[in-house]
Amino acid sequence: MEIDIKAYLVDHNLTIYQVAKAGGYGYTTIHKSFNKPQSEATSLNLRDLDALAQATESSMWEVLKELETNYLED
């Protein structure tokens, strides 16, 4: 299963730049992470969840729950 991170960004009116800036991470780091091919072993990491949580002013578990509930693809 894969997480449709791009749909999540669109639904929350966010860009990769905004997520990187809010999370305090480099744009290139977040961009590479969000655009890499996902497998069962490599989906999102804690840094990505932290950046998304900060950009949406949520906690990491809230972001993870929303991603699992609404953005998983087979």
CORVENSUL-V951780 format. One record per residue. RES is the residue in one letter. BURIAL is # if it has 9 or more other C-alpha atoms within 8 Angstrom, else .. Layout:
BEGIN
res: {RES & RES}
burial: {BURIAL & BURIAL}
END
This chain:
BEGIN
res: {M & E & I & D & I & K & A & Y & L & V & D & H & N & L & T & I & Y & Q & V & A & K & A & G & G & Y & G & Y & T & T & I & H & K & S & F & N & K & P & Q & S & E & A & T & S & L & N & L & R & D & L & D & A & L & A & Q & A & T & E & S & S & M & W & E & V & L & K & E & L & E & T & N & Y & L & E & D}
burial: {. & # & # & # & # & . & . & # & # & # & . & . & . & # & . & # & . & # & # & # & # & # & # & . & # & . & # & . & . & # & # & . & # & # & . & . & . & . & . & . & . & . & # & . & . & . & . & # & # & # & # & # & # & # & # & . & . & # & # & # & . & # & # & # & . & # & # & # & . & . & # & # & . & .}
END
